Amino acid sequence: MRDKIFGITGILLGVVFLASAWNIRRVFGSETYESAQESLLIGGILFLLGSIYTLIKKPNEPKN
């Protein structure tokens, strides 16, 4: 259950990061903000990948 909550929260944060990166480019559009845009893109992609992995992976079996 906790993995699903983390996965869904991570996907939402990844989408927010990607939307922020797009918004920086649209609003400012200058080269000054390129590094901020790149870091937001990388962060968003990593968040999405980690969250998808968390949702897809099989839960650990309890050891007897």
LODOBA-808926 format. One record per residue: residue number from 0; residue in one letter; x, y, z of N, C-alpha, C in turn. Coordinates in nm, 2 decimals. Layout:
<atoms>
+-----+-----+--------+--------+--------+--------+--------+--------+--------+--------+--------+
:   n : res :    n_u :    n_v :    n_w :   ca_u :   ca_v :   ca_w :    c_u :    c_v :    c_w :
+-----+-----+--------+--------+--------+--------+--------+--------+--------+--------+--------+
: NUM :   a :      X :      Y :      Z :      X :      Y :      Z :      X :      Y :      Z :
...
+-----+-----+--------+--------+--------+--------+--------+--------+--------+--------+--------+
</atoms>
This chain:
<atoms>
+-----+-----+--------+--------+--------+--------+--------+--------+--------+--------+--------+
:   n : res :    n_u :    n_v :    n_w :   ca_u :   ca_v :   ca_w :    c_u :    c_v :    c_w :
+-----+-----+--------+--------+--------+--------+--------+--------+--------+--------+--------+
:   0 :   m :   0.08 :  -0.12 :   0.00 :   0.00 :   0.00 :   0.00 :   0.09 :   0.13 :   0.00 :
:   1 :   r :   0.19 :   0.12 :   0.08 :   0.28 :   0.24 :   0.09 :   0.35 :   0.26 :  -0.04 :
:   2 :   d :   0.39 :   0.15 :  -0.11 :   0.45 :   0.17 :  -0.24 :   0.36 :   0.24 :  -0.34 :
:   3 :   k :   0.23 :   0.21 :  -0.34 :   0.14 :   0.27 :  -0.43 :   0.12 :   0.42 :  -0.40 :
:   4 :   i :   0.12 :   0.45 :  -0.27 :   0.11 :   0.60 :  -0.24 :   0.24 :   0.67 :  -0.28 :
:   5 :   f :   0.36 :   0.61 :  -0.26 :   0.48 :   0.67 :  -0.31 :   0.48 :   0.68 :  -0.46 :
:   6 :   g :   0.44 :   0.58 :  -0.53 :   0.44 :   0.58 :  -0.67 :   0.35 :   0.69 :  -0.73 :
:   7 :   i :   0.23 :   0.70 :  -0.68 :   0.14 :   0.80 :  -0.73 :   0.18 :   0.94 :  -0.70 :
:   8 :   t :   0.24 :   0.96 :  -0.57 :   0.29 :   1.09 :  -0.54 :   0.41 :   1.13 :  -0.63 :
:   9 :   g :   0.50 :   1.03 :  -0.65 :   0.61 :   1.06 :  -0.74 :   0.57 :   1.09 :  -0.88 :
:  10 :   i :   0.47 :   1.03 :  -0.93 :   0.42 :   1.06 :  -1.07 :   0.37 :   1.20 :  -1.07 :
:  11 :   l :   0.29 :   1.24 :  -0.97 :   0.24 :   1.38 :  -0.96 :   0.35 :   1.48 :  -0.96 :
:  12 :   l :   0.45 :   1.45 :  -0.87 :   0.57 :   1.54 :  -0.86 :   0.64 :   1.55 :  -1.00 :
:  13 :   g :   0.66 :   1.44 :  -1.06 :   0.73 :   1.44 :  -1.19 :   0.65 :   1.52 :  -1.30 :
:  14 :   v :   0.52 :   1.51 :  -1.30 :   0.44 :   1.59 :  -1.39 :   0.45 :   1.74 :  -1.35 :
:  15 :   v :   0.46 :   1.77 :  -1.23 :   0.47 :   1.91 :  -1.18 :   0.61 :   1.96 :  -1.23 :
:  16 :   f :   0.72 :   1.88 :  -1.22 :   0.85 :   1.92 :  -1.26 :   0.85 :   1.95 :  -1.41 :
:  17 :   l :   0.79 :   1.85 :  -1.49 :   0.79 :   1.87 :  -1.63 :   0.71 :   1.99 :  -1.67 :
:  18 :   a :   0.60 :   2.01 :  -1.61 :   0.52 :   2.13 :  -1.64 :   0.59 :   2.26 :  -1.60 :
:  19 :   s :   0.67 :   2.26 :  -1.49 :   0.75 :   2.38 :  -1.46 :   0.85 :   2.40 :  -1.56 :
:  20 :   a :   0.92 :   2.30 :  -1.61 :   1.02 :   2.32 :  -1.71 :   0.96 :   2.38 :  -1.84 :
:  21 :   w :   0.85 :   2.33 :  -1.88 :   0.78 :   2.38 :  -2.00 :   0.74 :   2.53 :  -1.97 :
:  22 :   n :   0.69 :   2.56 :  -1.85 :   0.65 :   2.69 :  -1.82 :   0.76 :   2.79 :  -1.82 :
:  23 :   i :   0.88 :   2.75 :  -1.77 :   1.00 :   2.84 :  -1.77 :   1.03 :   2.87 :  -1.91 :
:  24 :   r :   1.03 :   2.77 :  -2.00 :   1.07 :   2.80 :  -2.14 :   0.97 :   2.89 :  -2.20 :
:  25 :   r :   0.84 :   2.87 :  -2.17 :   0.74 :   2.95 :  -2.24 :   0.74 :   3.09 :  -2.19 :
:  26 :   v :   0.76 :   3.11 :  -2.06 :   0.74 :   3.25 :  -2.00 :   0.87 :   3.33 :  -2.03 :
:  27 :   f :   0.99 :   3.27 :  -1.99 :   1.11 :   3.35 :  -2.00 :   1.18 :   3.33 :  -2.13 :
:  28 :   g :   1.20 :   3.21 :  -2.18 :   1.25 :   3.19 :  -2.31 :   1.39 :   3.23 :  -2.34 :
:  29 :   s :   1.46 :   3.27 :  -2.24 :   1.60 :   3.32 :  -2.26 :   1.70 :   3.21 :  -2.22 :
:  30 :   e :   1.82 :   3.23 :  -2.26 :   1.92 :   3.13 :  -2.23 :   1.96 :   3.13 :  -2.08 :
:  31 :   t :   1.92 :   3.23 :  -2.01 :   1.96 :   3.24 :  -1.86 :   1.89 :   3.13 :  -1.79 :
:  32 :   y :   1.78 :   3.08 :  -1.83 :   1.70 :   2.98 :  -1.75 :   1.72 :   2.84 :  -1.81 :
:  33 :   e :   1.81 :   2.82 :  -1.90 :   1.83 :   2.69 :  -1.96 :   1.87 :   2.59 :  -1.86 :
:  34 :   s :   1.96 :   2.62 :  -1.77 :   2.01 :   2.52 :  -1.67 :   1.90 :   2.48 :  -1.58 :
:  35 :   a :   1.82 :   2.58 :  -1.54 :   1.70 :   2.55 :  -1.45 :   1.60 :   2.46 :  -1.53 :
:  36 :   q :   1.58 :   2.49 :  -1.65 :   1.49 :   2.40 :  -1.73 :   1.54 :   2.26 :  -1.75 :
:  37 :   e :   1.67 :   2.25 :  -1.77 :   1.73 :   2.12 :  -1.79 :   1.72 :   2.04 :  -1.66 :
:  38 :   s :   1.75 :   2.10 :  -1.55 :   1.75 :   2.03 :  -1.42 :   1.60 :   1.99 :  -1.39 :
:  39 :   l :   1.51 :   2.07 :  -1.42 :   1.37 :   2.04 :  -1.39 :   1.33 :   1.92 :  -1.48 :
:  40 :   l :   1.37 :   1.92 :  -1.61 :   1.34 :   1.81 :  -1.70 :   1.40 :   1.68 :  -1.65 :
:  41 :   i :   1.53 :   1.68 :  -1.61 :   1.59 :   1.56 :  -1.56 :   1.52 :   1.51 :  -1.43 :
:  42 :   g :   1.49 :   1.61 :  -1.34 :   1.43 :   1.57 :  -1.22 :   1.29 :   1.51 :  -1.24 :
:  43 :   g :   1.21 :   1.57 :  -1.34 :   1.08 :   1.52 :  -1.37 :   1.09 :   1.38 :  -1.43 :
:  44 :   i :   1.18 :   1.36 :  -1.52 :   1.20 :   1.23 :  -1.58 :   1.24 :   1.12 :  -1.48 :
:  45 :   l :   1.33 :   1.16 :  -1.39 :   1.38 :   1.06 :  -1.29 :   1.26 :   1.03 :  -1.19 :
:  46 :   f :   1.19 :   1.13 :  -1.15 :   1.07 :   1.11 :  -1.07 :   0.97 :   1.01 :  -1.13 :
:  47 :   l :   0.94 :   1.04 :  -1.26 :   0.85 :   0.95 :  -1.33 :   0.90 :   0.81 :  -1.34 :
:  48 :   l :   1.02 :   0.79 :  -1.38 :   1.08 :   0.66 :  -1.39 :   1.08 :   0.58 :  -1.26 :
:  49 :   g :   1.12 :   0.65 :  -1.15 :   1.12 :   0.59 :  -1.02 :   0.98 :   0.55 :  -0.97 :
:  50 :   s :   0.89 :   0.64 :  -1.00 :   0.75 :   0.61 :  -0.96 :   0.69 :   0.50 :  -1.03 :
:  51 :   i :   0.71 :   0.49 :  -1.16 :   0.66 :   0.38 :  -1.24 :   0.72 :   0.25 :  -1.20 :
:  52 :   y :   0.85 :   0.25 :  -1.17 :   0.92 :   0.13 :  -1.12 :   0.86 :   0.09 :  -0.98 :
:  53 :   t :   0.83 :   0.19 :  -0.90 :   0.77 :   0.16 :  -0.77 :   0.63 :   0.09 :  -0.78 :
:  54 :   l :   0.56 :   0.14 :  -0.88 :   0.42 :   0.09 :  -0.90 :   0.42 :  -0.05 :  -0.96 :
:  55 :   i :   0.52 :  -0.08 :  -1.05 :   0.53 :  -0.20 :  -1.13 :   0.59 :  -0.31 :  -1.05 :
:  56 :   k :   0.70 :  -0.28 :  -0.97 :   0.77 :  -0.39 :  -0.90 :   0.69 :  -0.47 :  -0.81 :
:  57 :   k :   0.73 :  -0.60 :  -0.80 :   0.65 :  -0.69 :  -0.71 :   0.69 :  -0.66 :  -0.57 :
:  58 :   p :   0.59 :  -0.67 :  -0.48 :   0.63 :  -0.65 :  -0.33 :   0.72 :  -0.76 :  -0.28 :
:  59 :   n :   0.80 :  -0.73 :  -0.19 :   0.89 :  -0.83 :  -0.13 :   0.81 :  -0.93 :  -0.05 :
:  60 :   e :   0.85 :  -1.06 :  -0.07 :   0.78 :  -1.17 :   0.00 :   0.83 :  -1.17 :   0.15 :
:  61 :   p :   0.75 :  -1.18 :   0.25 :   0.80 :  -1.18 :   0.38 :   0.87 :  -1.32 :   0.41 :
:  62 :   k :   0.99 :  -1.31 :   0.47 :   1.07 :  -1.43 :   0.50 :   1.01 :  -1.50 :   0.62 :
:  63 :   n :   1.00 :  -1.64 :   0.61 :   0.95 :  -1.72 :   0.72 :   1.06 :  -1.77 :   0.80 :
+-----+-----+--------+--------+--------+--------+--------+--------+--------+--------+--------+
</atoms>
